[in-house]
Amino acid sequence: MTQTADDQTADDHSAGRHSAARPEAHLAAVDARLVDRYPDIPEDEVRRVRREESARLAGSPVTAFTAILVERAARQRLADRT
């Protein structure tokens, strides 16, 4: 069975690998997955969309699932462009 990006992020969280002290590492992994998923969209555009979604959720009181929510929102926006 193929593991999706959401599954991997959820696995990382449940295994204790999700840490508020390392949000950059999680978002870098989100960037890498998005770039791989949307090869027809320039990398800088993919990263810009992810950064916009991160900024949109930056003030959220609950941050445990921010990377998952950012990735889903960015995927939806990028999918609309393909």
N, C-alpha and C positions, 0 to 999 in steps of 0.2 A: 504494500500500500504506500502511495506517495504522500509524504507529509507536506502540508501547506505551510505558508509563512505564519498564518495564525496559529496553527498547531505548534510550530517551533517556538513562537513567542510565548504561548501558554505553557509549553513544556519548560521553557527557561524560567518562567515565573514560579511554577509549582515546584521546580527543583531548587528554588532559592537563588537562582542566578539573576533575578531581577532585583536590581539595587538602585535606590534613589541616588546613590553616590556615583553611579556610572551611566547616567542617561545618554551621554554622548556615544558610548559604545553601542547602546541599543539602537539609537537613531542612525548610527553609521551602518549597522546591520540592516535596518529598514531601507536605507538608501541603496545598499548593495542588492537587496532582494527586488526592489522596485526597478532598478537599472536593468537587472537580468530579465525581469518580467516584461519590460517595455523597451526592447532594443531599438525600435523605430523612432523613439522619442529621444532627443539629445540628452545626455547625462545631466548637463547643467539645468535643463528644464525640469527633469525628474526631481533633482535635488531642491530646486526652487519650490516646487509644489509641496514637497515634504516639509520644507522649512516653513512655508505658509501655514500648513496644517498644524505644525508644532506650535507656531506662534498663536494660532487660534485657540489652542487648548492650554496655553501656558498658565493661565490664571485659574485653572480648574483646582478645586480643593482636594480632589482625589487624584493622585498621580500614579497609582499602581498599574493602571492599564493604559496610560497615555500612549506608549509606543504602539500598542495594538490599535487604538482608536486613530492615531495619526496614520498608520499604515493603511487601514481600511479606507479612510477618507481620501488619502492620496491615490490609492488604487482606483477608487471610483472616479475621481477627476481625470486621471490618466487614461482610464478605459474609455471615457467619453471622447477622447481625442484620437483614438485609433479606429 
